[in-house]
Structure formats: C-alpha cells, structure tokens
Amino acid sequence: MVSLRDRLLLLVLVAALPALMLVVYSNLEERRLDARNARVAALRLARIVARTHEELIDGAHRLLATLAQVPESRLGARCSARYAALLPSYVGYANIGVAGPDGAVDCSAVPLTASLNVADRSWFDRAVRTRGFAVGDHELEPGGRRAVLVTAFPLLYPSGGTQAVIFAALDLARLSQLVGAGGLPAGWTIAVSDEGGAILARYPDPGRWLGQRLPEAALVTAVLGEKDEGTAEVSDPDGTRRFHAFTPLSGAARRVYVSVTAPREAAVADANRILARNMTGLGVVTILALLAAWLGSSWLVVGRVTRLVAATERLRAGDLTARAEVTGADEIGDLAQAFDAMAARLEAVGAAEQEAKQALTERVNTLVAQRTHEVDLLNQMSELLQACLLPEEAYAVIGQMLGQFFPEEAGALLVIGGGPPETVRAVAAWGAPTPATRQTFAIDECWALRRGRVYHVEDCATGLLCQHLEGPLPAAYLCVPLAAQGETLGVLHLAAGRLGAPKESGAEPRGISEARQRLAVTVAEQFALALANLRLRETLRTQSVRDPLTALFNRRYMEETLEREIRRAEREQRPLSVVMLDVDRFKNFNDSFGHEAGDAVLSALGGLLRGVCRAGDVACRYGGEEFILILPAAPLPDARRRADEMRGAIRELQVTHEGRPLGPVRCSMGVSAFPEHGSTVVNLLRAADAALYRAKREGRDQVVVAD
C-alpha cells in the first residue's frame, strides 16, 4: 500500500516530470537558437569586415584625390619626407608613394632599399589606362611578410597625358585586427583569402597562417559559386564541428573573400550549462533559482547590457564620444571597459585625422588662392601686352606687373638691342634693394643666355655666379632667358634676400622656391612672345612702307604722306614743297658696270638723302632712279636752296663697286610748292615732274622750279 508520503513523493515526481520535459525541450531549442545566432553573428562579422574593407578603399580614394592637389609634395625627398610624416596618421596604410609615368617609384613613405618599378602592376596599368582611381589585386608583399591591396590615382597633364601615379598600399592584416580589436569570442577566427584559398590575413595568430591554404577553401568556393555569401556547419578531421560564415570583398579585380569560423561547442556551451543546472535544480530549488535569476537579471545583466548596446549603437552611428559607463568586476564590466578603451582610441584617431585634414585643407586653400591670384595677374598682363603697339609700351607694362608677381624679390628685365651689339640693356626694374645686376652687359656674361635655359643659383656664397652681378650680392638669384619663335630676346633676372644678412629667429631661409621659378618662367615666356610679336609687327610694317634697296619710303607711303601733309598745310596755312630728282644718265652705270653697280649707286644715294633730311622731311623712292622729297613748312625759296645743297652733296658722292670707282653721280631736280603749283597730290607731282623734265632738257645737273 502506497503511503501518503509516497504519494506526495510521486506527486512531486509527477509534477517534476513536466518540468523535466520542459527543461529538456527548452535546452534543445536553446541549443538550436544559439547555433543559429552564432551563424548569424559570424556572417554579420564577415559583413563588417567587408564593409570596413570598402571604407578603407573609399578613404584611400579621398586621400589620394586630396594629395593630388598639392604639387609641392610630389617630387623627390620632400615628397618622401611628407608622406613618411603623414603615414602614421592613417591606420591600416602600409605605404604611400608616387610613381612616374614609366612606373619608377620616385617617392615612398616607406624607405626603399632598391629602385622599384611598378609598370607591370595591375593597379598602375588601370590608373594610367582609365585616367581615374584604380584598385589593384590583393597580393603578398615580397618576402611574404604581409598582404596588401594597392590603390592608385593618376596625375594628369592639362593635355591629358599621365604625369605621375599616386598610390597607397592598404595592410590587410590591419583590416582583421581593426575588427578583432573590438572583442572576438574565444575560439573565433577571421581570415581573408584569395580565390585559390591562400590566406592573405588572419586574426588571431596572423604570422603562422599567412600564405597557407584555408582548410575550408573548397567549401567556400562551392557555396560562393551559387550565391554571394553564406554559412555552413562542417566537421574537422578531429571531429570538431564548426560554423563557417563567408562573404566576398569588393573592389579588386580578382575575387577575395573573408571567412569567420566559430566552434559549435562554444556557441551552445551556455545551453549545456543551463541544462546541467536545471537538471539539478528541479522542484522548488529550480523554481526559486529561476525566480532569483529572473529578478536579478534586470538589475545585474539586462540594464547594464542595454547601456552597453546603446553606447555601441551610438558609436556605430559615428558618435566617437559614446561610452558605456558600466562598472563591475564581471565579464560585462570587463567588456564595457574594453569598449570604452576602444572608443577612446577611435576618438583619438579621428581627432588626429581631422586635424591632418584641416591642416591639409588650409594648405590647399592657401595654394589655390595664391595660384588664382597669379593666374589673374597673368591674364591681366596678357591683355595689356596684346594691346601694346610699341616695345616701349610693353616694357612699361611688364615693369609695373613684375612687382605684383614677385613682391618679395627684386629683379630686372633686360632685352637685346637698343645699344651696342651683342649686349643686353635693362628696360624695367623693381624691388628693394636695387637688383644686383648691371644695367647693360654683354650676352656672354650671363649663364642663362649662354646656355639658352634657366640658370638658378640657390646660394650665392658657393654657386657659380654670372659676371653681370655687382654690388651687394643676393642670397639666391634666377636668370630666365626670354626666347620666342626661335630667337633669344633678353633675360629676366630675379634676386631673393641679401648674402650675409642676419636671419630672423624661426624664419625660413630666403631663396626662390620651385613654384616661384615656374611662375618666373611663365611670365618670361608670355612677355617674350608678346615682344617677338611686336617686333614682327614693326618689321612687317617697315617692309610694307620701305624700299628694300635704298631704305627710303616707297611710292605708296609717299602718296599717303603727301596727301596728309597737303591737308595739314591747308589747315595750318603754311607752305609745303616737293622736290623730284632723277639720276642723270643712270643707264650708263648699268651698261658700263652692270645692274649691281646701278643698285649700289641707288643705295648710296638713298643713304645720302636720309642723312640730309631734317626731322619731319620725308625721302621716298618714286620709281627706278627717281626720288621724291616732301619738305613740310618749307616755302619755295627754301626748297630751291635746299635742293641746290643736296645737288652739291650728290656731286661729292663717291660710289665704288667691287673695289672699282663708278665715277661721278649727277642729278637733275624739279621743285614745286603748295599752294603755288596746286593743292592736290597729282598737281604737285605733275608740276615737279615738268620742272624736272626742263632740268633734263636744259643740260641736266641743275635745279629747276616749276612755272
């Protein structure tokens, strides 16, 4: 017979049986849910790595595009030093550098032990070919120390050609470390591998696995062949079951993926522990334990975790000041402290990056403003030079503009011509103290004019100086030859500082920067072209109105000038005379000595007429051996007297050709005047011609005044 005690015990056992079944069922469900959550968490972590990878590539794009705007940091040792100082500010960057159009690396933040050419790299080829931002393939560095992803950005000439390629190498190890630094569950691993399964980065213990084949590579390849990402549960050769989550990394040409591995036992460990505890806590103890856990969880766990999750969400949204503010000596407290430390590090890195960006932005803005000012001045100078009609006007323009281009330097502009042969003379100067160059010197005294290229002396105390320097020497100077249309026209001299002058505390050494040198070359090129055009215009104008044999004005210029002088004489009520002269028996010179001898007579006669003309008189070759002299403000008696004087001078003219004297030169002359003989060009010339004809008819070598 069953006692009451036994029934109570049985009732307790029966009552405990549903609880037992519930505990077992709940444990199975919890194990399944924990396994599912572990797979989701692993896939989420893989996506975070992929997103971080994309953000690193976007950051590299922005950085390279920014560096491309700073021309001073693309050349030589200065470029390497600047990038070496900049590299520590960017977490995850293995190197920053510049390669020339031929692929030779000229600048590197990481010192190179040997010359390096990257022309065969995929990223260099894409950047040059596409003329835009390019991403290379994930690859191992020489020696297999680490895996990198190289991004590149081309620098283009205005004509479209490639000037250089700026590149940045991203360290893949830092990619997994940045994600893993936030806290990775025990036994979990993160790996980045290529399409062949070779491990490019791993966390933790990256060194031992770099370059080895990923154990689950075949599984990943099979799954990714059907979909973009996925998860799987497989057993290791030792029987350990693991969850695997994997997703591809975008940005590179070759396929690369990230895989996250978590042991199944670690994922369901909590469920196993709960099962063991619940099995031993059936009945009242179990109920009380569960009740205590329920009441205490809100105070000890849920509230603290909620604050930690809220801080995590703020940090994920970009608030780097987010902190968990959770205390305690347990795991949640440790996790909160680790989170706060990570957030503090990220805030410090963000602040440093912001400061670097601000400094870079200010520098770029300063350079842009300076270049804009220089371009405006160049445009203004170009417009003024194009409006100049004479070289002297161009000298005045350039003299006024040079002080605006180079306010901190002194200098002078010197041109060839206008003085002794093979010399240059100063036509403009600016700055204080007075430029240390002579106002006139021989061409061979300037190294720039000798060599036909820019000559720059950085330190006058040690450099080879031009011979035209005098007085107190500058600290540095620059000579830029003025050349245009294959002709050297002069030199632009630019001087900075004074040799031996004391330097102010903290001041940079006085010199001429590369940017100022390029500006000087641009100014010299524009002025040389304008001066060449002015001289060409003057030459063409002279050729259009001058007779090439006698250097006298031609018939067309004579007719225009005579018409103009007649109108002026009418307005001002003053006389005007015309003298027409013809060489007597000129045909004898051609017949006896040849046509070249006749040309020599005409040339000598032209020189004599240029010499005897007063200011305002116009001497012209009318045609053949006939000449016209226009004498403004000369009445008829004065014109008659001056014609006799010219005839006497011609009688004294001695002409030789090829060493032989050609004999005496005689001329007949006819004189007409306004208004006595007419008020038009035709009437005056007809009257002078008739008088000349009478002089010929009455015996030649005489002056006859028109009737």
Number of C-alpha atoms within 10 A of each C-alpha: 4 7 8 10 9 11 12 12 12 13 13 13 15 13 14 15 14 11 18 19 11 12 18 15 13 15 21 16 13 18 20 15 15 19 22 15 13 22 25 16 15 24 24 16 22 30 21 14 28 22 14 17 20 15 12 19 23 14 13 25 19 14 18 23 18 14 18 19 15 14 13 16 18 25 13 14 14 13 20 22 16 17 22 19 11 14 17 13 16 19 15 19 21 22 21 26 22 28 24 21 18 14 18 16 22 20 27 23 22 15 11 11 6 6 8 12 14 15 17 9 13 15 25 28 18 18 24 23 12 11 17 15 22 24 24 22 19 23 16 18 12 8 6 12 11 19 25 25 23 27 27 29 30 29 27 17 10 8 6 9 13 18 15 25 31 26 29 26 21 25 23 25 23 20 23 26 18 17 17 19 14 13 12 14 10 9 13 18 20 26 26 31 26 22 15 13 20 19 25 29 28 26 23 19 10 18 14 9 17 23 20 12 15 20 12 14 17 12 14 24 14 10 15 15 10 9 9 10 19 19 19 14 16 15 12 11 7 6 8 11 15 20 24 26 26 28 25 22 22 15 19 17 12 13 15 22 24 27 28 26 24 24 21 22 17 18 23 20 13 15 21 17 12 15 20 13 13 21 15 11 16 20 18 10 12 16 14 13 16 14 12 11 13 11 11 12 13 13 10 13 12 12 13 21 18 14 16 22 14 15 23 19 13 15 18 11 10 10 14 20 13 21 22 23 14 18 13 13 7 9 9 17 18 14 19 25 18 16 23 21 14 18 22 16 13 15 18 13 16 15 13 14 16 13 13 15 14 12 12 16 13 12 13 17 12 12 16 14 12 12 14 12 14 17 13 12 17 18 12 12 21 17 11 16 25 14 12 17 14 14 18 12 14 22 22 14 18 23 18 15 19 24 16 14 17 19 12 14 22 23 27 25 25 25 24 21 13 9 12 12 10 11 18 26 22 20 18 19 23 21 18 13 15 14 25 21 21 16 17 17 21 16 20 16 16 22 21 23 22 12 11 15 14 18 20 21 20 18 16 17 14 8 11 11 19 17 14 17 18 12 10 14 20 28 21 22 28 24 26 26 28 30 22 18 10 7 10 16 21 24 28 25 25 29 28 24 21 18 15 12 10 7 11 8 6 6 7 8 10 19 20 21 11 10 12 15 17 11 18 21 19 14 23 23 17 18 25 24 17 21 25 21 18 19 15 12 14 15 11 12 11 14 14 14 17 19 19 13 13 22 18 24 24 22 18 14 19 22 16 11 16 23 15 12 19 23 14 16 17 14 9 10 11 15 20 26 27 28 28 27 29 25 21 18 13 17 14 11 19 15 11 11 14 13 13 13 21 21 18 19 25 22 18 18 21 21 14 16 21 16 9 14 16 12 8 10 15 21 23 28 26 22 12 11 19 17 24 26 23 23 26 24 20 19 19 22 13 13 24 22 12 17 24 18 13 19 21 15 15 20 14 12 16 13 19 13 15 9 7 10 11 18 11 11 20 20 24 27 32 28 30 31 28 24 19 16 18 16 17 15 19 12 15 26 23 17 23 28 21 20 25 28 18 20 22 20 10 12 10 20 22 20 25 25 21 20 11
